[in-house]
């Protein structure tokens, strides 16, 4: 599978976007071994997907985008995909607890497994794992760091 990577500089640090011909595969906080696209001006399917993702993420950080519309091409277990699907339904500016997510996927006892799946989400921000917090209202963890999670939640609460 041919994948390409793009590095997007944001207010919360660099994001590493990876796309295949089918869709976005990752938005992560550390550089990946995938080749870096030379530009975002190409008809290659991966480049078109990267360019669309960059535009939508810039709109998100600019406060004008509250939902993403991107083709996704993500590997994960059936359980992970179910959790990630539920994360995608958390409204912009809202949060749920890990327990809430477990209940929504009709597996009340899977709170820890939900936390693990949340932590393995390869599509930060687009699949909004930053919107999941601990039941006591504390932030819990985040792959980009708690400062980034706090900033993302602030962006969503303020509309910028």
Beta strands, then each sheet from edge to edge (+ up, - down):
strand 1: 4-10
strand 2: 13-19
strand 3: 24-28
strand 4: 96-97
strand 5: 132-133
sheet 1: 1+ 2- 3+
sheet 2: 4+ 5+
end
